[in-house]
C-alpha cells in the first residue's frame, strides 16, 4: 500500500505510521498463544473475545501453571541436548 500510494505530506506519513502501529498492536493482542492455552492476550486481560462480543473466563493460575510446565519441558529437552565437557 505504501509503495502504490506513498504519502506526499508529513501529515499523511504520520497517519500511515499511526495506522500501521494500531494494526500491529491489534494483531499482537488478538493472536492466540500456546502459552495462554489458545487464548489471546487481549481476551485474558479484558475478559472478552477480541473479534466477537462474547465473554471469556480465563483461569490465570491455570495459565501460569501451564506456562511453567511448558518452560520446564523445554528446559529438560535443551539440557538433554547439552554435551558434557
C-alpha positions in Angstrom: 0.0 0.0 0.0 2.8 2.4 0.8 4.5 1.6 -2.5 1.3 2.1 -4.5 0.3 5.3 -2.7 3.2 6.8 -1.0 2.4 9.7 1.5 3.0 13.1 0.0 2.9 15.2 3.1 4.1 14.8 6.7 0.5 14.5 7.9 -0.2 11.6 5.6 3.1 9.9 6.6 2.2 10.3 10.3 -1.3 8.9 9.7 0.2 5.9 7.8 2.6 5.2 10.8 -0.3 5.5 13.2 -2.4 3.1 11.3 0.5 0.6 11.0 1.2 0.7 14.7 -2.5 0.4 15.6 -2.8 -2.7 13.2 0.3 -4.3 14.8 -1.0 -3.7 18.3 -4.3 -5.2 17.5 -2.6 -8.2 15.8 -0.5 -8.7 18.9 -3.5 -8.6 21.3 -5.7 -10.7 19.1 -3.3 -13.5 18.2 -3.7 -16.7 20.2 -0.8 -18.0 22.2 0.1 -21.6 23.1 1.4 -20.3 26.5 -2.1 -19.0 27.2 -3.8 -22.3 26.2 -5.1 -20.8 22.9 -6.4 -17.6 24.4 -5.3 -14.2 23.1 -3.5 -11.8 25.4 -6.4 -9.3 24.9 -9.0 -11.8 25.8 -7.2 -12.7 29.0 -6.7 -9.1 30.0 -10.1 -7.7 29.0 -12.2 -10.9 29.6 -13.8 -10.7 26.2 -13.0 -12.2 22.8 -11.2 -9.7 20.6 -13.3 -10.4 17.5 -16.7 -11.5 18.9 -18.7 -9.8 21.6 -18.6 -12.8 23.9 -17.2 -13.0 27.4 -14.1 -15.1 28.1 -13.3 -16.5 31.5 -9.6 -17.3 31.9 -8.1 -19.0 35.0 -4.9 -17.0 35.5 -3.4 -19.6 37.9 -4.0 -22.4 35.5 -2.4 -20.4 32.7 0.6 -19.6 34.8 1.0 -23.3 35.7 0.6 -24.3 32.1 3.3 -21.8 31.0 5.6 -23.0 33.8 5.1 -26.6 32.6 6.0 -25.6 29.0 9.1 -23.9 30.3 10.2 -26.9 32.4 9.6 -29.2 29.4 11.7 -27.0 27.1 14.4 -26.8 29.8 14.6 -30.6 30.1 14.7 -31.0 26.3 17.5 -28.5 26.0 19.5 -30.0 28.9 19.3 -33.4 27.3 21.0 -32.0 24.1 23.9 -30.5 26.0 27.3 -32.2 25.8 29.3 -32.7 28.9 32.8 -31.2 28.9 
